[in-house]
Amino acid sequence: MTSKLYVGNLSYNVRDDNLHQHFSAFGTVLSAKVMMERDTGRSKGFGFVEMSNADEAQAAIRGSNEQAFEGRNLIVNEARPQESRPPRSGGFGGGYGGGGFNGGGRRSY
């Protein structure tokens, strides 16, 4: 079974291929992705690496966590499952409840 790792404190110069190459020293890397800002294209300073099995993932954690890579000490641990978030809206629509209808005013009993 594959294991996904969170890799934090990345240098802003690190790209997917650098990450893939670094972690391939610990086993088979199925994917390596540096998270990028959508608007600027700049690295967010963290990424994810998917290793082919749990033993290789543990070796990568032991061999890379708090170790220097591209001038920064990495933070490497098992990735947590992504939390579900409500769908993003474009700022308009998507429900009721913030306006003056049925929301406030005086109560009559």
N, CA, C and O of each residue as an XYZ file, in Angstrom:
436
protein
N       0.839     -1.185      0.000
C       0.000      0.000      0.000
C       0.885      1.249      0.000
O       1.915      1.286      0.673
N       0.486      2.249     -0.742
C       1.285      3.472     -0.847
C       1.182      4.303      0.426
O       0.230      4.173      1.196
N       2.165      5.150      0.630
C       2.178      6.054      1.774
C       2.485      7.458      1.294
O       3.412      7.675      0.515
N       1.694      8.410      1.769
C       1.876      9.797      1.364
C       2.548     10.567      2.493
O       2.180     10.434      3.661
N       3.538     11.374      2.125
C       4.295     12.153      3.094
C       4.050     13.640      2.877
O       3.916     14.107      1.745
N       3.996     14.363      3.972
C       3.985     15.824      3.947
C       5.434     16.268      4.075
O       6.168     15.764      4.925
N       5.846     17.207      3.236
C       7.208     17.742      3.289
C       7.101     19.257      3.429
O       6.652     19.943      2.511
N       7.514     19.770      4.579
C       7.406     21.192      4.849
C       8.756     21.868      4.963
O       9.798     21.212      4.984
N       8.724     23.187      5.036
C       9.899     24.038      5.145
C      10.798     23.915      3.913
O      12.024     23.955      4.012
N      10.156     23.764      2.752
C      10.913     23.682      1.502
C      11.424     25.053      1.092
O      10.766     26.067      1.319
N      12.583     25.071      0.498
C      13.088     26.285     -0.125
C      12.137     26.659     -1.255
O      11.573     25.781     -1.908
N      11.958     27.941     -1.485
C      11.056     28.382     -2.551
C      11.588     28.043     -3.934
O      10.867     28.192     -4.920
N      12.836     27.589     -4.029
C      13.430     27.201     -5.311
C      13.161     25.740     -5.668
O      13.382     25.341     -6.812
N      12.687     24.932     -4.710
C      12.477     23.503     -4.951
C      11.253     23.307     -5.838
O      10.218     23.945     -5.641
N      11.387     22.417     -6.815
C      10.297     22.063     -7.719
C      10.043     20.557     -7.630
O      10.770     19.837     -6.946
N       9.025     20.100     -8.316
C       8.619     18.694     -8.249
C       9.773     17.736     -8.529
O       9.957     16.758     -7.803
N      10.547     18.009     -9.572
C      11.629     17.096     -9.945
C      12.733     17.036     -8.885
O      13.325     15.978     -8.673
N      13.018     18.179     -8.209
C      14.009     18.172     -7.118
C      13.534     17.289     -5.968
O      14.305     16.516     -5.401
N      12.259     17.418     -5.637
C      11.662     16.650     -4.545
C      11.686     15.162     -4.887
O      12.052     14.332     -4.055
N      11.300     14.835     -6.104
C      11.287     13.445     -6.560
C      12.681     12.837     -6.463
O      12.846     11.727     -5.957
N      13.665     13.555     -6.942
C      15.040     13.058     -6.931
C      15.538     12.842     -5.503
O      16.159     11.820     -5.213
N      15.272     13.791     -4.616
C      15.728     13.667     -3.230
C      15.142     12.425     -2.562
O      15.871     11.665     -1.925
N      13.837     12.213     -2.702
C      13.182     11.107     -2.005
C      13.390      9.757     -2.679
O      13.143      8.724     -2.058
N      13.833      9.737     -3.925
C      14.096      8.465     -4.597
C      15.269      7.728     -3.960
O      15.433      6.528     -4.185
N      16.081      8.415     -3.176
C      17.166      7.755     -2.443
C      16.626      6.792     -1.393
O      17.359      5.919     -0.926
N      15.357      6.934     -1.012
C      14.763      6.108      0.044
C      13.831      5.035     -0.502
O      13.323      4.220      0.268
N      13.596      5.015     -1.804
C      12.718      4.006     -2.394
C      12.034      4.551     -3.636
O      12.446      5.565     -4.201
N      10.994      3.867     -4.043
C      10.263      4.232     -5.254
C       9.300      5.371     -4.967
O       8.403      5.246     -4.134
N       9.491      6.464     -5.655
C       8.620      7.631     -5.515
C       7.558      7.545     -6.618
O       7.880      7.547     -7.806
N       6.301      7.471     -6.208
C       5.208      7.411     -7.178
C       4.811      8.795     -7.663
O       4.423      8.972     -8.818
N       4.911      9.781     -6.764
C       4.624     11.160     -7.159
C       5.287     12.105     -6.177
O       5.503     11.767     -5.013
N       5.605     13.292     -6.665
C       6.181     14.349     -5.839
C       5.607     15.667     -6.345
O       5.723     15.994     -7.526
N       4.993     16.414     -5.448
C       4.309     17.641     -5.859
C       4.594     18.759     -4.867
O       4.284     18.644     -3.681
N       5.189     19.847     -5.363
C       5.372     21.062     -4.573
C       4.127     21.911     -4.796
O       3.735     22.150     -5.937
N       3.517     22.358     -3.732
C       2.300     23.162     -3.843
C       2.678     24.596     -4.220
O       3.582     25.194     -3.636
N       1.966     25.126     -5.207
C       2.275     26.443     -5.753
C       1.101     27.396     -5.571
O      -0.058     26.982     -5.584
N       1.416     28.676     -5.402
C       0.390     29.719     -5.348
C      -0.270     29.815     -6.712
O       0.411     29.877     -7.736
N      -1.583     29.828     -6.724
C      -2.311     29.879     -7.982
C      -2.064     31.184     -8.728
O      -1.874     31.174     -9.944
N      -2.066     32.290     -8.024
C      -1.962     33.598     -8.676
C      -0.545     33.978     -9.077
O      -0.331     34.557    -10.142
N       0.430     33.651     -8.221
C       1.793     34.113     -8.472
C       2.704     33.050     -9.071
O       3.740     33.382     -9.648
N       2.333     31.770     -8.942
C       3.194     30.699     -9.418
C       4.365     30.423     -8.500
O       5.256     29.649     -8.850
N       4.380     31.044     -7.326
C       5.462     30.861     -6.359
C       5.152     29.669     -5.446
O       3.991     29.400     -5.137
N       6.185     28.972     -5.025
C       6.034     27.838     -4.123
C       5.415     28.286     -2.800
O       5.689     29.384     -2.313
N       4.585     27.428     -2.231
C       4.018     27.696     -0.908
C       4.949     27.210      0.203
O       4.688     27.453      1.381
N       6.033     26.524     -0.167
C       7.004     26.074      0.829
C       6.712     24.701      1.403
O       7.341     24.288      2.377
N       5.754     23.982      0.804
C       5.500     22.618      1.237
C       5.038     21.792      0.049
O       4.684     22.325     -1.003
N       5.048     20.475      0.240
C       4.621     19.587     -0.830
C       4.299     18.217     -0.284
O       4.298     17.993      0.926
N       4.026     17.301     -1.199
C       3.666     15.932     -0.837
C       4.432     14.962     -1.713
O       4.643     15.200     -2.902
N       4.846     13.856     -1.097
C       5.550     12.793     -1.806
C       4.822     11.497     -1.511
O       4.513     11.195     -0.359
N       4.550     10.734     -2.559
C       3.907      9.440     -2.389
C       4.939      8.351     -2.655
O       5.493      8.251     -3.749
N       5.184      7.542     -1.631
C       6.137      6.439     -1.732
C       5.367      5.145     -1.990
O       4.179      5.049     -1.682
N       6.055      4.150     -2.559
C       5.359      2.930     -2.963
C       4.918      2.048     -1.799
O       4.003      1.240     -1.959
N       5.546      2.183     -0.633
C       5.089      1.393      0.522
C       5.477      2.080      1.830
O       6.250      3.038      1.846
N       4.926      1.569      2.909
C       5.103      2.188      4.228
C       6.549      2.115      4.717
O       7.020      3.042      5.376
N       7.257      1.035      4.408
C       8.654      0.908      4.851
C       9.536      1.979      4.211
O      10.378      2.581      4.878
N       9.335      2.209      2.913
C      10.101      3.251      2.235
C       9.734      4.632      2.771
O      10.594      5.503      2.903
N       8.468      4.824      3.074
C       8.028      6.109      3.627
C       8.679      6.360      4.983
O       9.119      7.475      5.262
N       8.745      5.337      5.823
C       9.390      5.490      7.130
C      10.884      5.759      6.978
O      11.456      6.539      7.739
N      11.511      5.117      6.004
C      12.932      5.377      5.746
C      13.131      6.820      5.296
O      14.105      7.463      5.686
N      12.213      7.329      4.480
C      12.297      8.715      4.014
C      12.111      9.690      5.172
O      12.787     10.717      5.236
N      11.201      9.374      6.084
C      10.997     10.232      7.254
C      12.257     10.256      8.106
O      12.744     11.324      8.479
N      12.785      9.066      8.413
C      13.999      8.990      9.233
C      15.186      9.682      8.561
O      15.991     10.321      9.237
N      15.298      9.561      7.250
C      16.447     10.103      6.551
C      16.350     11.573      6.170
O      17.362     12.199      5.854
N      15.128     12.134      6.198
C      14.966     13.517      5.726
C      14.449     14.498      6.766
O      14.729     15.693      6.675
N      13.706     14.022      7.746
C      13.137     14.945      8.727
C      14.241     15.665      9.490
O      15.159     15.042     10.023
N      14.135     16.977      9.529
C      15.087     17.869     10.197
C      16.487     17.831      9.571
O      17.465     18.215     10.213
N      16.581     17.369      8.326
C      17.843     17.344      7.599
C      17.855     18.469      6.566
O      16.812     18.850      6.034
N      19.038     18.989      6.293
C      19.183     20.090      5.343
C      18.934     19.615      3.913
O      19.423     18.566      3.495
N      18.169     20.409      3.182
C      17.915     20.176      1.763
C      17.711     21.535      1.109
O      16.784     22.266      1.458
N      18.577     21.869      0.164
C      18.507     23.163     -0.520
C      18.543     24.340      0.466
O      17.867     25.350      0.275
N      19.345     24.183      1.521
C      19.542     25.278      2.462
C      18.522     25.398      3.585
O      18.591     26.341      4.374
N      17.576     24.465      3.676
C      16.566     24.515      4.743
C      16.432     23.138      5.369
O      16.620     22.126      4.694
N      16.106     23.092      6.659
C      15.862     21.821      7.332
C      14.417     21.400      7.087
O      13.482     22.109      7.456
N      14.246     20.238      6.459
C      12.923     19.759      6.098
C      12.132     19.290      7.314
O      12.694     18.854      8.319
N      10.830     19.391      7.194
C       9.893     18.774      8.126
C       9.192     17.693      7.313
O       8.493     18.000      6.347
N       9.372     16.433      7.695
C       8.787     15.327      6.941
C       8.019     14.432      7.903
O       8.563     13.968      8.905
N       6.753     14.197      7.590
C       5.945     13.257      8.362
C       4.837     12.690      7.491
O       4.654     13.111      6.349
N       4.103     11.737      8.036
C       3.008     11.147      7.275
C       1.943     12.208      7.044
O       1.591     12.964      7.950
N       1.443     12.250      5.833
C       0.397     13.224      5.501
C      -0.914     12.782      6.138
O      -1.246     11.597      6.152
N      -1.644     13.746      6.657
C      -2.975     13.475      7.198
C      -3.973     13.542      6.053
O      -3.735     14.236      5.065
N      -5.084     12.830      6.176
C      -6.109     12.937      5.129
C      -6.608     14.371      5.024
O      -6.702     15.081      6.025
N      -6.925     14.787      3.815
C      -7.411     16.145      3.595
C      -8.774     16.305      4.256
O      -9.664     15.471      4.089
N      -8.918     17.382      5.002
C     -10.198     17.664      5.647
C     -11.187     18.144      4.601
O     -10.836     18.884      3.681
N     -12.430     17.710      4.759
C     -13.427     18.175      3.804
C     -13.781     19.621      4.123
O     -13.908     20.010      5.284
N     -13.934     20.398      3.071
C     -14.260     21.807      3.212
C     -15.517     22.081      2.420
O     -15.810     21.387      1.446
N     -16.259     23.088      2.834
C     -17.440     23.426      2.034
C     -16.994     23.921      0.663
O     -15.901     24.470      0.523
N     -17.833     23.730     -0.339
C     -17.446     24.191     -1.676
C     -17.220     25.690     -1.695
O     -17.896     26.449     -1.000
N     -16.257     26.099     -2.506
C     -15.951     27.528     -2.632
C     -16.986     28.160     -3.544
O     -17.383     27.591     -4.560
N     -17.403     29.336     -3.155
C     -18.298     30.063     -4.041
C     -17.536     31.256     -4.586
O     -16.513     31.661     -4.033
N     -18.029     31.797     -5.642
C     -17.364     32.926     -6.268
C     -17.686     34.239     -5.599
O     -17.355     35.300     -6.128
N     -18.324     34.191     -4.445
C     -18.639     35.408     -3.724
C     -20.085     35.835     -3.907
O     -20.566     36.721     -3.200
N     -20.774     35.219     -4.838
C     -22.178     35.549     -5.067
C     -22.977     34.261     -5.056
O     -22.459     33.197     -5.396
N     -24.207     34.357     -4.675
C     -25.076     33.186     -4.702
C     -24.696     32.194     -3.630
O     -23.961     32.508     -2.694
N     -25.202     31.011     -3.782
C     -24.825     29.946     -2.863
C     -25.568     29.987     -1.559
O     -24.970     29.715     -0.518
N     -26.824     30.308     -1.558
C     -27.581     30.192     -0.332
C     -28.198     31.490      0.105
O     -28.091     32.530     -0.544
N     -28.852     31.376      1.243
C     -29.580     32.506      1.804
C     -29.053     32.790      3.190
O     -28.184     32.067      3.678
N     -29.538     33.785      3.810
C     -29.275     33.976      5.226
C     -28.323     35.077      5.519
O     -27.689     34.850      6.550
N     -28.069     36.025      5.028
C     -27.225     37.075      5.523
C     -27.911     38.389      5.302
O     -27.432     39.431      5.749
N     -29.004     38.353      4.633
C     -29.666     39.602      4.310
C     -30.719     39.983      5.320
O     -30.745     39.468      6.438
N     -31.579     40.880      4.923
C     -32.595     41.383      5.832
C     -33.852     40.548      5.865
O     -34.709     40.793      6.715
N     -34.005     39.597      5.007
C     -35.210     38.776      4.981
C     -35.095     37.661      5.999
O     -34.100     36.935      5.996
N     -36.044     37.505      6.840
C     -36.117     36.429      7.828
C     -34.917     36.369      8.759
O     -34.692     35.333      9.386
N     -34.165     37.399      8.871
C     -32.968     37.268      9.688
C     -32.824     38.440     10.635
O     -31.991     39.308     10.377
N     -33.532     38.514     11.641
C     -33.328     39.612     12.572
C     -34.586     40.436     12.701
O     -35.677     40.001     12.333
N     -34.424     41.589     13.208
C     -35.583     42.448     13.443
C     -36.244     42.093     14.756
O     -35.659     41.406     15.594
N     -37.471     42.565     14.932
C     -38.195     42.315     16.176
C     -38.900     40.979     16.122
O     -39.336     40.517     15.067
N     -38.997     40.383     17.277
C     -39.750     39.125     17.369
C     -41.121     39.439     17.937
O     -41.267     40.224     18.873
N     -42.084     38.828     17.367
C     -43.417     38.943     17.950
C     -43.837     37.577     18.447
O     -43.628     36.562     17.783
N     -44.436     37.570     19.638
C     -44.819     36.306     20.261
C     -46.282     36.120     20.273
O     -46.771     35.103     20.764
